[in-house]
Structure formats: structure tokens, C-alpha cells
């Protein structure tokens, strides 16, 4: 079987069909990778998984109620319903906007499924509880 030989100017038969431009580019990439490896901080004994941020844990409402029995499914659904701003009763041509509770940052809706970011939810509970305690004092 005959090997492919390009017929355009600049193609050197001795380089196996590669041009001088290709080999220069490959050499450039090789030098750039060596420089990047030299400049990277070397962390001895630390694995890649330890360097990555922790994964986000998404739970359904039922899973969240089982994992954290302080909240029932119904109470979680009520918090989810109140998470975004919503329109209240319309009176005399004005709309009454009811502000949300701020939990919307921890909630994602994928189709009909409602997922809760566990860490963001617990942080929201911590912030929400501290705001209420300070307001009552």
C-alpha cells in the first residue's frame, strides 16, 4: 500500500507529510506546556479530589424530609412556595407584591421535580434564624 504524500509546496517528504509550520507549532506547544508545568505550584501529598471544591448535594423534598426530620415534606413545600416574590390580591388596579423568603437560591426545578441544595438550605436556615432573633430583641 502506498503512503499518502501531499502535493503542495512546503510539504517535505522527509518529514512524513508534516510541514515545517506544523513542527514549529508542535514545538511551541511543547515549550508552553513545559513552562506551565514549571509555573504550577506543586502540592505534595494532595490529591486532585482534595483540591476540588465540595460537590453540591441536591435532594428532593422527600429525601430532605427524611434526612432532616426537623422539616416535614409539607413545611418544605410551604417554604419552597414562599421562596420567590409573588403577586397578591389586585385591588383598585394595583398589584400587591408579596416578597419571597430568600430560599430561591437553594432551589432548582428540573421538569416537575423540585431539588434542594442541602448546604445552601442549611446556610439559609442559619441566616434566617439569626435575622429573626435579632429582630425580636
N, CA, C and O atoms as a GROMACS GRO file, in nm:
protein
  548
    1UNK      N    1   0.083  -0.117   0.000
    1UNK     CA    2   0.000   0.000   0.000
    1UNK      C    3   0.087   0.123   0.000
    1UNK      O    4   0.186   0.132   0.074
    2UNK      N    5   0.050   0.220  -0.084
    2UNK     CA    6   0.131   0.340  -0.099
    2UNK      C    7   0.091   0.443   0.006
    2UNK      O    8  -0.028   0.462   0.034
    3UNK      N    9   0.190   0.510   0.064
    3UNK     CA   10   0.167   0.611   0.166
    3UNK      C   11   0.127   0.743   0.102
    3UNK      O   12   0.178   0.777  -0.005
    4UNK      N   13   0.038   0.817   0.165
    4UNK     CA   14  -0.008   0.945   0.112
    4UNK      C   15   0.104   1.046   0.119
    4UNK      O   16   0.166   1.065   0.223
    5UNK      N   17   0.130   1.112   0.008
    5UNK     CA   18   0.229   1.219   0.000
    5UNK      C   19   0.160   1.345  -0.050
    5UNK      O   20   0.108   1.345  -0.161
    6UNK      N   21   0.156   1.452   0.028
    6UNK     CA   22   0.090   1.574  -0.017
    6UNK      C   23   0.164   1.638  -0.133
    6UNK      O   24   0.287   1.626  -0.143
    7UNK      N   25   0.090   1.706  -0.222
    7UNK     CA   26   0.147   1.767  -0.340
    7UNK      C   27   0.147   1.920  -0.334
    7UNK      O   28   0.141   1.984  -0.439
    8UNK      N   29   0.154   1.979  -0.218
    8UNK     CA   30   0.154   2.125  -0.212
    8UNK      C   31   0.291   2.173  -0.170
    8UNK      O   32   0.366   2.100  -0.104
    9UNK      N   33   0.325   2.296  -0.208
    9UNK     CA   34   0.457   2.348  -0.172
    9UNK      C   35   0.473   2.359  -0.021
    9UNK      O   36   0.376   2.391   0.048
   10UNK      N   37   0.586   2.333   0.029
   10UNK     CA   38   0.613   2.342   0.172
   10UNK      C   39   0.602   2.209   0.242
   10UNK      O   40   0.640   2.197   0.358
   11UNK      N   41   0.550   2.107   0.173
   11UNK     CA   42   0.541   1.975   0.234
   11UNK      C   43   0.672   1.902   0.207
   11UNK      O   44   0.709   1.882   0.091
   12UNK      N   45   0.738   1.862   0.311
   12UNK     CA   46   0.867   1.795   0.296
   12UNK      C   47   0.845   1.646   0.304
   12UNK      O   48   0.783   1.594   0.396
   13UNK      N   49   0.897   1.578   0.205
   13UNK     CA   50   0.880   1.433   0.202
   13UNK      C   51   0.956   1.368   0.317
   13UNK      O   52   0.917   1.261   0.363
   14UNK      N   53   1.061   1.427   0.362
   14UNK     CA   54   1.141   1.365   0.468
   14UNK      C   55   1.070   1.371   0.604
   14UNK      O   56   1.103   1.294   0.694
   15UNK      N   57   0.974   1.462   0.619
   15UNK     CA   58   0.906   1.477   0.748
   15UNK      C   59   0.779   1.393   0.756
   15UNK      O   60   0.701   1.409   0.850
   16UNK      N   61   0.756   1.306   0.660
   16UNK     CA   62   0.638   1.221   0.664
   16UNK      C   63   0.510   1.296   0.634
   16UNK      O   64   0.404   1.259   0.684
   17UNK      N   65   0.517   1.401   0.552
   17UNK     CA   66   0.398   1.476   0.516
   17UNK      C   67   0.372   1.596   0.605
   17UNK      O   68   0.283   1.675   0.576
   18UNK      N   69   0.449   1.610   0.715
   18UNK     CA   70   0.430   1.726   0.802
   18UNK      C   71   0.507   1.844   0.746
   18UNK      O   72   0.614   1.828   0.688
   19UNK      N   73   0.452   1.960   0.763
   19UNK     CA   74   0.522   2.080   0.716
   19UNK      C   75   0.609   2.135   0.826
   19UNK      O   76   0.597   2.097   0.943
   20UNK      N   77   0.696   2.225   0.789
   20UNK     CA   78   0.781   2.291   0.888
   20UNK      C   79   0.695   2.373   0.984
   20UNK      O   80   0.728   2.386   1.102
   21UNK      N   81   0.586   2.428   0.932
   21UNK     CA   82   0.496   2.505   1.017
   21UNK      C   83   0.436   2.417   1.125
   21UNK      O   84   0.428   2.457   1.241
   22UNK      N   85   0.395   2.295   1.087
   22UNK     CA   86   0.339   2.203   1.185
   22UNK      C   87   0.440   2.169   1.293
   22UNK      O   88   0.407   2.171   1.412
   23UNK      N   89   0.562   2.139   1.255
   23UNK     CA   90   0.661   2.101   1.355
   23UNK      C   91   0.697   2.219   1.444
   23UNK      O   92   0.725   2.200   1.562
   24UNK      N   93   0.696   2.341   1.391
   24UNK     CA   94   0.721   2.460   1.472
   24UNK      C   95   0.608   2.479   1.573
   24UNK      O   96   0.632   2.513   1.689
   25UNK      N   97   0.486   2.457   1.529
   25UNK     CA   98   0.372   2.471   1.618
   25UNK      C   99   0.376   2.366   1.729
   25UNK      O  100   0.348   2.397   1.845
   26UNK      N  101   0.411   2.244   1.694
   26UNK     CA  102   0.421   2.138   1.794
   26UNK      C  103   0.530   2.171   1.896
   26UNK      O  104   0.512   2.150   2.016
   27UNK      N  105   0.642   2.224   1.848
   27UNK     CA  106   0.750   2.263   1.939
   27UNK      C  107   0.704   2.376   2.031
   27UNK      O  108   0.738   2.378   2.150
   28UNK      N  109   0.628   2.472   1.976
   28UNK     CA  110   0.575   2.582   2.057
   28UNK      C  111   0.485   2.529   2.168
   28UNK      O  112   0.496   2.571   2.284
   29UNK      N  113   0.395   2.435   2.132
   29UNK     CA  114   0.306   2.379   2.232
   29UNK      C  115   0.383   2.303   2.339
   29UNK      O  116   0.350   2.310   2.458
   30UNK      N  117   0.484   2.231   2.298
   30UNK     CA  118   0.565   2.156   2.393
   30UNK      C  119   0.633   2.251   2.492
   30UNK      O  120   0.633   2.225   2.613
   31UNK      N  121   0.690   2.363   2.442
   31UNK     CA  122   0.754   2.461   2.530
   31UNK      C  123   0.653   2.526   2.623
   31UNK      O  124   0.681   2.549   2.741
   32UNK      N  125   0.534   2.557   2.572
   32UNK     CA  126   0.430   2.621   2.653
   32UNK      C  127   0.384   2.528   2.765
   32UNK      O  128   0.362   2.572   2.878
   33UNK      N  129   0.370   2.400   2.736
   33UNK     CA  130   0.331   2.303   2.838
   33UNK      C  131   0.439   2.288   2.944
   33UNK      O  132   0.409   2.273   3.063
   34UNK      N  133   0.565   2.292   2.902
   34UNK     CA  134   0.674   2.281   2.999
   34UNK      C  135   0.677   2.403   3.090
   34UNK      O  136   0.699   2.391   3.210
   35UNK      N  137   0.654   2.524   3.031
   35UNK     CA  138   0.650   2.645   3.113
   35UNK      C  139   0.535   2.641   3.211
   35UNK      O  140   0.551   2.681   3.327
   36UNK      N  141   0.419   2.594   3.166
   36UNK     CA  142   0.302   2.587   3.254
   36UNK      C  143   0.327   2.490   3.368
   36UNK      O  144   0.289   2.516   3.482
   37UNK      N  145   0.390   2.376   3.338
   37UNK     CA  146   0.419   2.278   3.442
   37UNK      C  147   0.521   2.333   3.541
   37UNK      O  148   0.515   2.302   3.660
   38UNK      N  149   0.613   2.415   3.493
   38UNK     CA  150   0.715   2.473   3.580
   38UNK      C  151   0.654   2.578   3.672
   38UNK      O  152   0.694   2.590   3.788
   39UNK      N  153   0.556   2.654   3.622
   39UNK     CA  154   0.496   2.762   3.700
   39UNK      C  155   0.386   2.716   3.795
   39UNK      O  156   0.348   2.791   3.885
   40UNK      N  157   0.334   2.595   3.776
   40UNK     CA  158   0.228   2.546   3.863
   40UNK      C  159   0.284   2.514   4.000
   40UNK      O  160   0.391   2.455   4.012
   41UNK      N  161   0.210   2.554   4.105
   41UNK     CA  162   0.255   2.516   4.239
   41UNK      C  163   0.238   2.366   4.260
   41UNK      O  164   0.136   2.308   4.223
   42UNK      N  165   0.338   2.306   4.317
   42UNK     CA  166   0.335   2.162   4.340
   42UNK      C  167   0.288   2.140   4.483
   42UNK      O  168   0.351   2.185   4.578
   43UNK      N  169   0.178   2.072   4.496
   43UNK     CA  170   0.126   2.043   4.629
   43UNK      C  171   0.155   1.898   4.660
   43UNK      O  172   0.092   1.807   4.607
   44UNK      N  173   0.251   1.877   4.746
   44UNK     CA  174   0.294   1.742   4.778
   44UNK      C  175   0.191   1.673   4.865
   44UNK      O  176   0.147   1.728   4.966
   45UNK      N  177   0.152   1.553   4.826
   45UNK     CA  178   0.063   1.473   4.906
   45UNK      C  179  -0.084   1.512   4.897
   45UNK      O  180  -0.166   1.456   4.970
   46UNK      N  181  -0.120   1.606   4.810
   46UNK     CA  182  -0.260   1.647   4.797
   46UNK      C  183  -0.313   1.592   4.666
   46UNK      O  184  -0.256   1.616   4.560
   47UNK      N  185  -0.421   1.518   4.674
   47UNK     CA  186  -0.480   1.461   4.554
   47UNK      C  187  -0.570   1.563   4.485
   47UNK      O  188  -0.602   1.667   4.543
   48UNK      N  189  -0.608   1.534   4.363
   48UNK     CA  190  -0.693   1.625   4.285
   48UNK      C  191  -0.828   1.642   4.352
   48UNK      O  192  -0.883   1.752   4.353
   49UNK      N  193  -0.883   1.535   4.409
   49UNK     CA  194  -1.014   1.544   4.472
   49UNK      C  195  -1.012   1.634   4.594
   49UNK      O  196  -1.114   1.695   4.627
   50UNK      N  197  -0.898   1.645   4.662
   50UNK     CA  198  -0.887   1.734   4.778
   50UNK      C  199  -0.877   1.880   4.734
   50UNK      O  200  -0.913   1.969   4.811
   51UNK      N  201  -0.827   1.906   4.614
   51UNK     CA  202  -0.814   2.041   4.564
   51UNK      C  203  -0.946   2.094   4.509
   51UNK      O  204  -0.965   2.216   4.503
   52UNK      N  205  -1.037   2.007   4.468
   52UNK     CA  206  -1.163   2.049   4.408
   52UNK      C  207  -1.261   2.093   4.517
   52UNK      O  208  -1.256   2.041   4.629
   53UNK      N  209  -1.349   2.186   4.485
   53UNK     CA  210  -1.449   2.225   4.583
   53UNK      C  211  -1.547   2.110   4.608
   53UNK      O  212  -1.563   2.023   4.522
   54UNK      N  213  -1.612   2.110   4.723
   54UNK     CA  214  -1.705   2.000   4.751
   54UNK      C  215  -1.822   2.002   4.653
   54UNK      O  216  -1.866   2.107   4.608
   55UNK      N  217  -1.871   1.884   4.622
   55UNK     CA  218  -1.981   1.871   4.527
   55UNK      C  219  -2.110   1.920   4.591
   55UNK      O  220  -2.130   1.908   4.712
   56UNK      N  221  -2.197   1.977   4.508
   56UNK     CA  222  -2.327   2.023   4.556
   56UNK      C  223  -2.418   1.902   4.569
   56UNK      O  224  -2.427   1.820   4.478
   57UNK      N  225  -2.485   1.891   4.683
   57UNK     CA  226  -2.575   1.779   4.707
   57UNK      C  227  -2.718   1.829   4.684
   57UNK      O  228  -2.767   1.916   4.757
   58UNK      N  229  -2.783   1.773   4.582
   58UNK     CA  230  -2.921   1.809   4.551
   58UNK      C  231  -3.012   1.698   4.603
   58UNK      O  232  -2.991   1.581   4.570
   59UNK      N  233  -3.111   1.735   4.682
   59UNK     CA  234  -3.205   1.638   4.737
   59UNK      C  235  -3.347   1.675   4.696
   59UNK      O  236  -3.379   1.793   4.682
   60UNK      N  237  -3.430   1.574   4.677
   60UNK     CA  238  -3.571   1.602   4.653
   60UNK      C  239  -3.634   1.640   4.787
   60UNK      O  240  -3.572   1.629   4.892
   61UNK      N  241  -3.758   1.686   4.781
   61UNK     CA  242  -3.828   1.728   4.903
   61UNK      C  243  -3.841   1.608   4.998
   61UNK      O  244  -3.819   1.622   5.118
   62UNK      N  245  -3.878   1.493   4.945
   62UNK     CA  246  -3.893   1.373   5.029
   62UNK      C  247  -3.760   1.332   5.092
   62UNK      O  248  -3.756   1.298   5.210
   63UNK      N  249  -3.652   1.335   5.014
   63UNK     CA  250  -3.520   1.299   5.067
   63UNK      C  251  -3.477   1.397   5.175
   63UNK      O  252  -3.418   1.357   5.276
   64UNK      N  253  -3.505   1.526   5.154
   64UNK     CA  254  -3.467   1.627   5.252
   64UNK      C  255  -3.544   1.606   5.383
   64UNK      O  256  -3.488   1.621   5.491
   65UNK      N  257  -3.673   1.570   5.372
   65UNK     CA  258  -3.753   1.547   5.492
   65UNK      C  259  -3.704   1.424   5.569
   65UNK      O  260  -3.709   1.422   5.692
   66UNK      N  261  -3.657   1.323   5.498
   66UNK     CA  262  -3.606   1.204   5.565
   66UNK      C  263  -3.470   1.232   5.629
   66UNK      O  264  -3.444   1.189   5.742
   67UNK      N  265  -3.385   1.305   5.558
   67UNK     CA  266  -3.250   1.332   5.610
   67UNK      C  267  -3.253   1.432   5.725
   67UNK      O  268  -3.174   1.419   5.819
   68UNK      N  269  -3.342   1.530   5.720
   68UNK     CA  270  -3.355   1.631   5.825
   68UNK      C  271  -3.497   1.628   5.879
   68UNK      O  272  -3.583   1.701   5.828
   69UNK      N  273  -3.524   1.546   5.979
   69UNK     CA  274  -3.662   1.530   6.027
   69UNK      C  275  -3.721   1.654   6.094
   69UNK      O  276  -3.839   1.654   6.130
   70UNK      N  277  -3.643   1.760   6.112
   70UNK     CA  278  -3.697   1.883   6.170
   70UNK      C  279  -3.800   1.947   6.077
   70UNK      O  280  -3.887   2.022   6.122
   71UNK      N  281  -3.791   1.917   5.946
   71UNK     CA  282  -3.885   1.972   5.849
   71UNK      C  283  -3.963   1.858   5.784
   71UNK      O  284  -3.905   1.761   5.735
   72UNK      N  285  -4.093   1.871   5.784
   72UNK     CA  286  -4.176   1.772   5.714
   72UNK      C  287  -4.181   1.810   5.566
   72UNK      O  288  -4.138   1.918   5.527
   73UNK      N  289  -4.233   1.719   5.485
   73UNK     CA  290  -4.247   1.749   5.342
   73UNK      C  291  -4.337   1.870   5.321
   73UNK      O  292  -4.308   1.955   5.237
   74UNK      N  293  -4.445   1.877   5.398
   74UNK     CA  294  -4.538   1.989   5.382
   74UNK      C  295  -4.474   2.123   5.420
   74UNK      O  296  -4.497   2.224   5.353
   75UNK      N  297  -4.394   2.125   5.526
   75UNK     CA  298  -4.330   2.251   5.565
   75UNK      C  299  -4.226   2.292   5.461
   75UNK      O  300  -4.210   2.411   5.433
   76UNK      N  301  -4.154   2.194   5.406
   76UNK     CA  302  -4.058   2.226   5.299
   76UNK      C  303  -4.129   2.280   5.176
   76UNK      O  304  -4.083   2.377   5.115
   77UNK      N  305  -4.242   2.220   5.139
   77UNK     CA  306  -4.317   2.268   5.023
   77UNK      C  307  -4.370   2.409   5.047
   77UNK      O  308  -4.374   2.489   4.954
   78UNK      N  309  -4.411   2.440   5.170
   78UNK     CA  310  -4.457   2.575   5.201
   78UNK      C  311  -4.342   2.675   5.190
   78UNK      O  312  -4.361   2.786   5.140
   79UNK      N  313  -4.222   2.637   5.236
   79UNK     CA  314  -4.105   2.724   5.223
   79UNK      C  315  -4.068   2.745   5.076
   79UNK      O  316  -4.030   2.855   5.036
   80UNK      N  317  -4.079   2.639   4.997
   80UNK     CA  318  -4.049   2.649   4.854
   80UNK      C  319  -4.149   2.740   4.784
   80UNK      O  320  -4.112   2.821   4.700
   81UNK      N  321  -4.277   2.727   4.820
   81UNK     CA  322  -4.380   2.811   4.759
   81UNK      C  323  -4.354   2.958   4.790
   81UNK      O  324  -4.375   3.044   4.704
   82UNK      N  325  -4.308   2.987   4.910
   82UNK     CA  326  -4.285   3.126   4.952
   82UNK      C  327  -4.145   3.175   4.917
   82UNK      O  328  -4.107   3.284   4.959
   83UNK      N  329  -4.067   3.098   4.841
   83UNK     CA  330  -3.928   3.135   4.816
   83UNK      C  331  -3.911   3.252   4.720
   83UNK      O  332  -3.814   3.327   4.731
   84UNK      N  333  -4.004   3.268   4.626
   84UNK     CA  334  -3.993   3.377   4.527
   84UNK      C  335  -4.100   3.482   4.553
   84UNK      O  336  -4.202   3.456   4.617
   85UNK      N  337  -4.074   3.603   4.501
   85UNK     CA  338  -4.176   3.708   4.506
   85UNK      C  339  -4.298   3.661   4.428
   85UNK      O  340  -4.286   3.595   4.325
   86UNK      N  341  -4.417   3.695   4.479
   86UNK     CA  342  -4.539   3.655   4.410
   86UNK      C  343  -4.642   3.766   4.419
   86UNK      O  344  -4.633   3.854   4.505
   87UNK      N  345  -4.738   3.761   4.332
   87UNK     CA  346  -4.841   3.864   4.326
   87UNK      C  347  -4.954   3.827   4.422
   87UNK      O  348  -5.007   3.716   4.417
   88UNK      N  349  -4.989   3.922   4.507
   88UNK     CA  350  -5.101   3.902   4.600
   88UNK      C  351  -5.230   3.948   4.534
   88UNK      O  352  -5.242   3.945   4.411
   89UNK      N  353  -5.324   3.989   4.614
   89UNK     CA  354  -5.454   4.033   4.563
   89UNK      C  355  -5.438   4.165   4.487
   89UNK      O  356  -5.361   4.252   4.526
   90UNK      N  357  -5.513   4.178   4.377
   90UNK     CA  358  -5.511   4.300   4.298
   90UNK      C  359  -5.628   4.387   4.346
   90UNK      O  360  -5.743   4.345   4.341
   91UNK      N  361  -5.596   4.507   4.392
   91UNK     CA  362  -5.700   4.597   4.443
   91UNK      C  363  -5.690   4.732   4.372
   91UNK      O  364  -5.584   4.794   4.369
   92UNK      N  365  -5.799   4.774   4.317
   92UNK     CA  366  -5.809   4.905   4.251
   92UNK      C  367  -5.697   4.928   4.150
   92UNK      O  368  -5.638   5.036   4.145
   93UNK      N  369  -5.670   4.829   4.072
   93UNK     CA  370  -5.573   4.843   3.964
   93UNK      C  371  -5.427   4.834   4.006
   93UNK      O  372  -5.339   4.848   3.921
   94UNK      N  373  -5.397   4.812   4.133
   94UNK     CA  374  -5.258   4.798   4.177
   94UNK      C  375  -5.232   4.653   4.217
   94UNK      O  376  -5.319   4.585   4.270
   95UNK      N  377  -5.112   4.610   4.189
   95UNK     CA  378  -5.074   4.474   4.226
   95UNK      C  379  -5.000   4.478   4.359
   95UNK      O  380  -4.913   4.562   4.381
   96UNK      N  381  -5.035   4.387   4.445
   96UNK     CA  382  -4.969   4.374   4.573
   96UNK      C  383  -4.864   4.264   4.558
   96UNK      O  384  -4.899   4.147   4.540
   97UNK      N  385  -4.735   4.299   4.567
   97UNK     CA  386  -4.626   4.201   4.554
   97UNK      C  387  -4.587   4.153   4.694
   97UNK      O  388  -4.552   4.232   4.781
   98UNK      N  389  -4.595   4.024   4.713
   98UNK     CA  390  -4.554   3.964   4.840
   98UNK      C  391  -4.408   3.921   4.825
   98UNK      O  392  -4.378   3.839   4.739
   99UNK      N  393  -4.318   3.973   4.907
   99UNK     CA  394  -4.176   3.937   4.892
   99UNK      C  395  -4.151   3.792   4.930
   99UNK      O  396  -4.219   3.736   5.015
  100UNK      N  397  -4.051   3.733   4.865
  100UNK     CA  398  -4.014   3.594   4.893
  100UNK      C  399  -3.930   3.586   5.019
  100UNK      O  400  -3.890   3.687   5.075
  101UNK      N  401  -3.904   3.463   5.062
  101UNK     CA  402  -3.827   3.443   5.185
  101UNK      C  403  -3.676   3.429   5.159
  101UNK      O  404  -3.599   3.417   5.254
  102UNK      N  405  -3.634   3.432   5.033
  102UNK     CA  406  -3.491   3.425   5.001
  102UNK      C  407  -3.436   3.285   4.981
  102UNK      O  408  -3.317   3.268   4.958
  103UNK      N  409  -3.522   3.186   4.988
  103UNK     CA  410  -3.476   3.048   4.972
  103UNK      C  411  -3.457   3.008   4.827
  103UNK      O  412  -3.407   2.899   4.799
  104UNK      N  413  -3.495   3.093   4.733
  104UNK     CA  414  -3.490   3.059   4.590
  104UNK      C  415  -3.350   3.024   4.543
  104UNK      O  416  -3.336   2.950   4.445
  105UNK      N  417  -3.246   3.074   4.609
  105UNK     CA  418  -3.109   3.042   4.568
  105UNK      C  419  -3.074   2.896   4.592
  105UNK      O  420  -2.980   2.844   4.531
  106UNK      N  421  -3.147   2.829   4.680
  106UNK     CA  422  -3.117   2.689   4.713
  106UNK      C  423  -3.209   2.591   4.641
  106UNK      O  424  -3.202   2.470   4.666
  107UNK      N  425  -3.295   2.641   4.553
  107UNK     CA  426  -3.395   2.555   4.489
  107UNK      C  427  -3.376   2.553   4.339
  107UNK      O  428  -3.355   2.657   4.277
  108UNK      N  429  -3.384   2.434   4.280
  108UNK     CA  430  -3.383   2.419   4.134
  108UNK      C  431  -3.501   2.334   4.095
  108UNK      O  432  -3.536   2.237   4.163
  109UNK      N  433  -3.563   2.372   3.985
  109UNK     CA  434  -3.674   2.294   3.932
  109UNK      C  435  -3.629   2.231   3.801
  109UNK      O  436  -3.590   2.302   3.708
  110UNK      N  437  -3.635   2.100   3.793
  110UNK     CA  438  -3.599   2.027   3.672
  110UNK      C  439  -3.724   1.951   3.631
  110UNK      O  440  -3.756   1.846   3.687
  111UNK      N  441  -3.794   2.005   3.532
  111UNK     CA  442  -3.923   1.948   3.495
  111UNK      C  443  -4.020   1.966   3.610
  111UNK      O  444  -4.040   2.078   3.657
  112UNK      N  445  -4.080   1.858   3.655
  112UNK     CA  446  -4.170   1.866   3.770
  112UNK      C  447  -4.098   1.842   3.902
  112UNK      O  448  -4.155   1.865   4.009
  113UNK      N  449  -3.976   1.798   3.893
  113UNK     CA  450  -3.901   1.765   4.015
  113UNK      C  451  -3.843   1.892   4.078
  113UNK      O  452  -3.789   1.978   4.008
  114UNK      N  453  -3.856   1.903   4.208
  114UNK     CA  454  -3.801   2.016   4.282
  114UNK      C  455  -3.682   1.965   4.362
  114UNK      O  456  -3.695   1.873   4.443
  115UNK      N  457  -3.565   2.026   4.339
  115UNK     CA  458  -3.443   1.984   4.407
  115UNK      C  459  -3.397   2.094   4.501
  115UNK      O  460  -3.408   2.213   4.470
  116UNK      N  461  -3.344   2.054   4.616
  116UNK     CA  462  -3.297   2.148   4.717
  116UNK      C  463  -3.149   2.126   4.739
  116UNK      O  464  -3.105   2.014   4.762
  117UNK      N  465  -3.071   2.234   4.731
  117UNK     CA  466  -2.929   2.230   4.762
  117UNK      C  467  -2.916   2.226   4.914
  117UNK      O  468  -2.950   2.323   4.982
  118UNK      N  469  -2.869   2.114   4.965
  118UNK     CA  470  -2.869   2.092   5.110
  118UNK      C  471  -2.785   2.196   5.184
  118UNK      O  472  -2.830   2.252   5.284
  119UNK      N  473  -2.664   2.223   5.137
  119UNK     CA  474  -2.577   2.317   5.208
  119UNK      C  475  -2.633   2.459   5.203
  119UNK      O  476  -2.630   2.530   5.303
  120UNK      N  477  -2.685   2.500   5.086
  120UNK     CA  478  -2.742   2.635   5.075
  120UNK      C  479  -2.867   2.647   5.161
  120UNK      O  480  -2.892   2.753   5.218
  121UNK      N  481  -2.946   2.541   5.171
  121UNK     CA  482  -3.067   2.542   5.254
  121UNK      C  483  -3.029   2.560   5.400
  121UNK      O  484  -3.089   2.642   5.471
  122UNK      N  485  -2.930   2.484   5.447
  122UNK     CA  486  -2.889   2.494   5.588
  122UNK      C  487  -2.827   2.630   5.618
  122UNK      O  488  -2.846   2.684   5.727
  123UNK      N  489  -2.753   2.686   5.522
  123UNK     CA  490  -2.700   2.822   5.540
  123UNK      C  491  -2.813   2.923   5.547
  123UNK      O  492  -2.808   3.017   5.626
  124UNK      N  493  -2.916   2.905   5.463
  124UNK     CA  494  -3.032   2.995   5.466
  124UNK      C  495  -3.102   2.987   5.600
  124UNK      O  496  -3.144   3.089   5.655
  125UNK      N  497  -3.116   2.866   5.654
  125UNK     CA  498  -3.181   2.849   5.785
  125UNK      C  499  -3.100   2.923   5.892
  125UNK      O  500  -3.157   2.989   5.978
  126UNK      N  501  -2.968   2.911   5.884
  126UNK     CA  502  -2.883   2.978   5.982
  126UNK      C  503  -2.898   3.130   5.972
  126UNK      O  504  -2.912   3.198   6.074
  127UNK      N  505  -2.894   3.184   5.851
  127UNK     CA  506  -2.911   3.329   5.832
  127UNK      C  507  -3.050   3.374   5.871
  127UNK      O  508  -3.066   3.476   5.938
  128UNK      N  509  -3.150   3.299   5.830
  128UNK     CA  510  -3.290   3.336   5.856
  128UNK      C  511  -3.318   3.335   6.006
  128UNK      O  512  -3.387   3.423   6.057
  129UNK      N  513  -3.266   3.236   6.076
  129UNK     CA  514  -3.286   3.228   6.220
  129UNK      C  515  -3.217   3.341   6.295
  129UNK      O  516  -3.273   3.396   6.390
  130UNK      N  517  -3.096   3.377   6.252
  130UNK     CA  518  -3.024   3.483   6.321
  130UNK      C  519  -3.090   3.620   6.296
  130UNK      O  520  -3.088   3.706   6.384
  131UNK      N  521  -3.148   3.640   6.178
  131UNK     CA  522  -3.216   3.766   6.148
  131UNK      C  523  -3.340   3.778   6.235
  131UNK      O  524  -3.367   3.885   6.289
  132UNK      N  525  -3.416   3.670   6.251
  132UNK     CA  526  -3.539   3.674   6.330
  132UNK      C  527  -3.507   3.697   6.478
  132UNK      O  528  -3.577   3.773   6.545
  133UNK      N  529  -3.402   3.633   6.530
  133UNK     CA  530  -3.366   3.652   6.671
  133UNK      C  531  -3.326   3.796   6.699
  133UNK      O  532  -3.362   3.852   6.802
  134UNK      N  533  -3.251   3.856   6.607
  134UNK     CA  534  -3.208   3.995   6.626
  134UNK      C  535  -3.325   4.090   6.615
  134UNK      O  536  -3.328   4.192   6.684
  135UNK      N  537  -3.423   4.061   6.530
  135UNK     CA  538  -3.536   4.149   6.511
  135UNK      C  539  -3.628   4.146   6.634
  135UNK      O  540  -3.691   4.247   6.665
  136UNK      N  541  -3.636   4.034   6.703
  136UNK     CA  542  -3.725   4.024   6.818
  136UNK      C  543  -3.666   4.092   6.941
  136UNK      O  544  -3.741   4.133   7.030
  137UNK      N  545  -3.535   4.104   6.948
  137UNK     CA  546  -3.472   4.162   7.066
  137UNK      C  547  -3.500   4.309   7.080
  137UNK      O  548  -3.453   4.372   7.175
   0.00000   0.00000   0.00000
